[in-house]
């Protein structure tokens, strides 16, 4: 069973930065896309950012310009650098992976579609104080 291992969450003041990391427990785990979603109590889990196998990066409008998603193919790890953090960024951040061996076209395979991701991490708390 492959697990996604997240790290990097924490408490930060508004305007600060955090870097989240996510790596599969099996280093050879292949995927067509990996991404980050976040959730606050009482609300649905929402897309934050994703990176595809080919290196395409996608962002939610709420974080665009403040966040950068990247991958280290050698370590099979993805990172989410978040800058200029706001209190509304406070949430549990979940790493997700689509284990298909290649990417596909079509709405279902949009990097923003939560349903395409079959593997999830346990979540890491990000708290931004005002």
C-alpha positions in Angstrom: 0.0 0.0 0.0 1.4 3.3 -1.0 1.1 6.3 1.3 1.7 9.9 0.6 3.8 11.6 3.3 3.3 15.3 3.8 5.4 17.7 5.8 5.9 21.4 6.2 2.7 22.7 7.7 2.7 24.9 10.7 1.8 28.3 12.2 2.8 31.4 10.5 1.9 35.1 10.6 0.1 36.7 7.8 2.5 37.7 5.1 4.8 34.8 5.9 5.8 31.7 3.9 5.6 28.0 4.2 6.9 25.1 2.0 4.9 21.9 1.9 6.4 18.7 0.7 4.9 15.4 -0.3 6.5 12.1 -1.2 5.1 8.6 -1.8 6.2 5.9 0.7 7.3 3.9 -2.3 9.9 5.8 -4.2 9.2 4.2 -7.5 5.5 5.1 -7.3 4.5 6.5 -10.7 1.8 9.1 -11.3 0.4 11.2 -14.0 -0.3 14.1 -11.7 0.1 15.1 -8.1 -1.5 18.0 -6.3 -2.6 19.8 -3.2 -6.1 20.3 -1.9 -7.2 22.0 1.3 -10.2 21.8 3.6 -11.6 23.8 6.4 -14.3 22.4 8.8 -17.7 22.6 7.3 -16.5 23.1 3.7 -15.7 20.9 0.8 -12.1 20.0 0.0 -10.9 22.5 -2.6 -8.2 22.4 -5.2 -5.0 24.5 -4.6 -2.4 23.4 -7.1 -1.3 20.5 -9.2 1.6 19.4 -11.4 1.4 16.9 -14.2 3.9 14.3 -15.3 4.9 16.5 -18.2 5.6 19.4 -15.8 2.5 21.5 -16.3 1.5 23.5 -13.3 -2.0 24.5 -12.4 -3.2 26.8 -9.6 -6.5 27.9 -8.0 -7.2 31.6 -8.5 -7.0 32.1 -4.7 -3.3 31.2 -4.6 -2.1 32.1 -8.1 0.8 34.5 -8.0 1.5 33.6 -4.3 2.3 29.9 -4.7 4.6 27.7 -6.7 4.3 24.0 -7.2 7.3 22.1 -8.2 8.6 18.5 -8.4 11.9 16.8 -7.8 11.8 13.8 -10.1 14.9 12.3 -8.6 13.3 12.2 -5.1 9.8 11.7 -6.5 8.7 14.6 -4.3 6.5 17.6 -4.9 6.7 20.9 -3.2 4.2 23.8 -2.6 5.9 27.1 -1.8 3.3 29.4 -0.4 4.2 33.1 0.1 2.3 36.1 1.3 0.1 33.9 3.3 -3.3 35.1 4.4 -5.6 34.0 7.3 -8.0 32.6 4.7 -5.3 30.2 3.7 -5.7 28.5 7.0 -6.8 24.9 6.4 -5.6 21.3 6.4 -3.6 20.7 3.2 -3.8 17.3 1.6 -1.4 15.9 -1.0 -3.0 13.8 -3.8 -1.8 11.6 -6.6 -3.2 10.1 -9.7 -1.5 6.7 -10.2 -2.3 6.3 -13.8 0.9 5.8 -15.9 0.1 8.6 -18.3 -2.1 11.6 -18.5 -5.4 11.6 -20.5 -7.4 14.4 -22.1 -10.9 15.2 -21.1 -12.7 17.1 -18.3 -12.4 14.2 -15.8 -8.6 14.3 -16.1 -8.4 18.0 -15.4 -5.7 18.5 -12.8 -8.3 20.4 -10.7 -10.7 17.5 -10.6 -10.6 15.9 -7.1 -12.1 12.7 -8.4 -9.1 11.8 -10.6 -6.9 11.4 -7.5 -6.9 7.9 -5.9 -4.2 8.4 -3.3 -4.3 10.9 -0.5 -2.1 11.9 2.4 -3.2 12.4 5.9 -3.1 16.1 5.7 -0.9 18.8 7.3 -2.3 21.8 9.1 -1.5 25.3 8.0 -2.5 28.1 10.3 -2.0 31.7 9.3 -2.5 34.2 12.1 -3.6 37.8 11.5 
